Amino acid sequence: MSNQSRTNYPPKTRNLLMPIDANQVYGLSEQSWKVLTEVTFPTAKTPEAILMALDYCKARKLDIFKKPVHVVPMWSAALGRNVETVWPSIMEIQTTASRTGVWAGMDRPVWGPDITKTFTGRYKDDNDQWQESSVTVTFPEWVAVTVYRIVSGKRCAFTEEVYWQEAYSTAGGKNSQVPTAMWIKRPKGQLAKCGKAASLRAAFPEECGYAAEEMDGKSIDEIHDGSVINGTASRVDEAAFSDDAIVGTVEPPRVIDLSMISPKVQKAVSELVRRTALAGAWKAAYDYANNKFVGLDLTFAIAELDKASTAAVATSTDAQHPIDSTAMPPMSDPASEALTQARETLGTHR
């Protein structure tokens, strides 16, 4: 092939054109692109999906050839079709937890009783054609994994249970009940990955998101907390991963994108802060927030409480009337009752 023809026509590998950005932005050679398309991401259907994975790995300073992320097709009700998304592997989630410097290990999985069930229905084959199938699978009912994190100098355990029938991936998307080949072949192995991801997410709600193994066969419309989707990679909080990070040190205020916090949560947090500021019941408010919110919602709630409590201390000049950590004004809604109960519990154990 002449040099002129190579200039006019991008090279083809597994029928996926090598985008110009692959070389200009990421410095990939044609051979590297071939490895990515044929070995690392053999099921990716578009070059854009691989570019999404490259974006994520570049932002997280990860070696893409070690496959820290997976390209996962997910159903989009808005588009009426599957779209390719990028999600971290369980290995990447463990790497993220390790980088915090406060991950303190993980126990072996604990398994529930085995269940044998026959799944009958349609699935999509490699040619995207519907086929009828009936398969019998023996799988553990649930798995529980315990992850440890150092919190204020103490090794704390975080355990989540994940149920096989709630977690397994279907071969035909949300309208199919037939498991994928991997979940048929490795019913315990795949569930173990989901169990690890769930417990790591519980221990590190700000740093860790959902794993690719959890997202496969799911619908985008069911997602409430995703790290990477449609090419939008979450950025790393460099302060959290600093080599000098020490448990118990004061962290700088976090900047949170409010577009990622639902109006309902923003309203609930605002009301929590308002009522807490009136009563000065900061301990009870923090306990309530930790029980009520998870993930980015929890980060937002804690950040708002941090700002409000700092302002309250800064403006308090009456030394004869210290802030009361237990008193709360009368509340009648369920959320307020939960906060009142937390306050009473704190008062009992003072």
Sequence and secondary structure as in RCSB ss.txt:
>XXXX:A:sequence
MSNQSRTNYPPKTRNLLMPIDANQVYGLSEQSWKVLTEVTFPTAKTPEAILMALDYCKARKLDIFKKPVHVVPMW
SAALGRNVETVWPSIMEIQTTASRTGVWAGMDRPVWGPDITKTFTGRYKDDNDQWQESSVTVTFPEWVAVTVYRI
VSGKRCAFTEEVYWQEAYSTAGGKNSQVPTAMWIKRPKGQLAKCGKAASLRAAFPEECGYAAEEMDGKSIDEIHD
GSVINGTASRVDEAAFSDDAIVGTVEPPRVIDLSMISPKVQKAVSELVRRTALAGAWKAAYDYANNKFVGLDLTF
AIAELDKASTAAVATSTDAQHPIDSTAMPPMSDPASEALTQARETLGTHR
>XXXX:A:secstr
  HHHHHHS  EETTEE  HHHHHTT   HHHHHHIIIIISTT  SHHHHHHHHHHHHHHT  GGG  EEEEEEE
ETTTTEEEEEEEE HHHHHHHHHHTS EEEE   EE  EEEEEEEEEEE TTS EEEEEEEEEEESEEEEEEEEE
ETTEEEEEEEEEEHHHH  BTTGGG  SB HHHHH HHHHHHHHHHHHHHHHH TTT    HHHHTT BGGG SS
 SEETTEE    GGGG TT  TT         GGGS HHHHHHHHHHHHHHHHHT HHHHHHHHHHH  HHHHHH
HHHHHHHHHHHHHHH   TTS   SS      SHHHHHHHHHHHHHHHT 
